[in-house]
């Protein structure tokens, strides 16, 4: 199982075209929408330079980002 954290991209829409930031294995993925097929819960952590950051968190065995049209990325979590 992988722990996957999701949070709103505070740079949207002024600096980024993507609304969501998905963290998987320490790698950030920016997407427009997310399809989640696993149980979710909330978590929070202190990040230096950002302060307290809250996430929607899930555990999954499958993660994929699919481009669905021009500038539209969808994250799939199972």
FIKETI-439473 format. One line per field, with one value per residue (C-alpha): x, y, z. Coordinates in pm, 1 decimal. Each point is the difference from the previous one (the first is absolute). Example, Ala and Ser with C-alpha at 12.3 -4.5 7.8 and 13.67 -1.06 7.14 Angstrom:
! residues 2
east	1230.0/137.0;
north	-450.0/344.0;
up	780.0/-66.0;
! end
This chain:
! residues 78
east	0.0/111.4/-104.4/-136.7/-65.8/-220.5/-28.2/-129.3/263.8/8.3/172.7/-319.2/-106.4/253.3/323.2/-123.4/-275.1/-36.5/-229.6/139.3/337.5/39.2/301.2/109.1/329.2/121.5/-69.9/-249.5/-249.1/-216.8/-342.5/-340.6/-211.0/30.8/-189.0/37.4/-118.8/146.1/-90.9/118.5/78.1/147.6/355.6/207.7/369.1/228.2/206.4/286.8/-79.9/-370.5/-114.5/-276.6/-118.4/-311.6/-54.6/-259.4/196.0/-55.5/186.5/1.6/174.2/-62.4/76.5/-1.2/-25.8/-180.0/-15.0/-364.2/3.9/203.6/137.5/-226.6/170.9/-197.6/149.0/-140.7/46.7/-106.5;
north	0.0/352.8/300.7/265.6/356.4/249.6/372.3/306.6/178.7/351.4/123.1/-64.2/190.2/283.4/-199.9/-348.7/-147.2/-302.0/4.4/-300.7/-115.5/-375.2/-125.0/-358.2/-133.0/357.4/98.8/279.4/-45.4/295.5/-94.2/150.9/-277.0/-316.8/-331.7/-183.8/-358.0/-51.6/108.0/350.1/186.1/338.1/64.2/305.9/72.5/295.4/83.6/246.5/318.8/-88.5/-62.6/-247.7/-174.3/-219.3/-291.8/-247.3/-323.3/-349.1/-327.0/-158.1/-257.5/179.8/357.7/141.3/344.0/7.1/296.2/35.9/275.7/314.3/110.9/-238.3/-256.0/-250.4/-200.6/-352.1/-160.1/-356.4;
up	0.0/-76.2/204.1/-234.5/119.3/-182.1/57.0/-178.1/-210.2/144.7/-317.3/-199.6/-209.7/10.7/-40.9/-95.3/-214.9/230.8/306.2/187.6/125.0/53.2/197.4/-71.8/137.3/52.8/-362.3/-73.6/-284.4/-107.6/-137.8/-79.3/150.3/204.5/-3.2/331.7/53.1/348.2/351.0/90.1/320.0/93.7/116.9/74.2/37.6/52.3/-310.6/37.8/-190.4/-30.9/354.6/78.5/-317.3/-15.7/-237.4/-113.0/40.9/-134.9/-38.3/-342.6/-212.3/-330.2/-100.7/-351.9/-158.2/-334.5/-236.7/-102.4/-259.5/-30.9/338.2/192.8/225.7/207.2/286.9/56.1/341.3/81.6;
! end
